[in-house]
Amino acid sequence: MEDALVPNATTIEAMRESRRRKGLPRYASVQALFDGLHADD
């Protein structure tokens, strides 16, 4: 079984892609993230 703390190749590529995409939202805190996720509720 792979170590859950070591990202696999798919996860690493997704992290790289997220850094390249400048239009993704960023949040200062976990609470801000959840507030943003639930903004349409």
C-alpha positions as CSV (number, residue, x, y, z in Angstrom):
1,M,0.0,0.0,0.0
2,E,1.3,3.4,-0.9
3,D,2.1,5.9,1.8
4,A,-0.9,8.3,2.0
5,L,1.5,11.2,2.7
6,V,3.5,10.8,-0.5
7,P,1.6,12.2,-3.5
8,N,1.4,10.0,-6.6
9,A,2.2,11.2,-10.1
10,T,-1.4,12.2,-10.8
11,T,-1.5,14.3,-7.7
12,I,1.8,16.0,-8.4
13,E,0.7,16.9,-12.0
14,A,-2.6,18.3,-10.6
15,M,-0.6,20.5,-8.1
16,R,1.6,21.7,-10.9
17,E,-1.4,22.5,-13.1
18,S,-3.1,24.4,-10.3
19,R,0.0,26.6,-10.0
20,R,0.0,27.4,-13.7
21,R,-3.7,28.4,-13.8
22,K,-3.8,31.9,-12.5
23,G,-7.6,32.2,-12.4
24,L,-8.1,29.8,-9.5
25,P,-9.4,31.4,-6.4
26,R,-7.2,31.5,-3.3
27,Y,-8.5,31.7,0.3
28,A,-6.8,33.1,3.4
29,S,-8.3,30.5,5.7
30,V,-10.3,27.3,5.7
31,Q,-13.3,29.3,6.9
32,A,-13.0,31.6,3.9
33,L,-12.8,28.6,1.6
34,F,-16.0,27.1,3.1
35,D,-17.7,30.5,2.9
36,G,-16.8,30.7,-0.8
37,L,-18.0,27.2,-1.4
38,H,-21.4,27.8,0.2
39,A,-21.8,31.3,-1.3
40,D,-24.6,30.1,-3.7
41,D,-26.5,28.3,-1.0
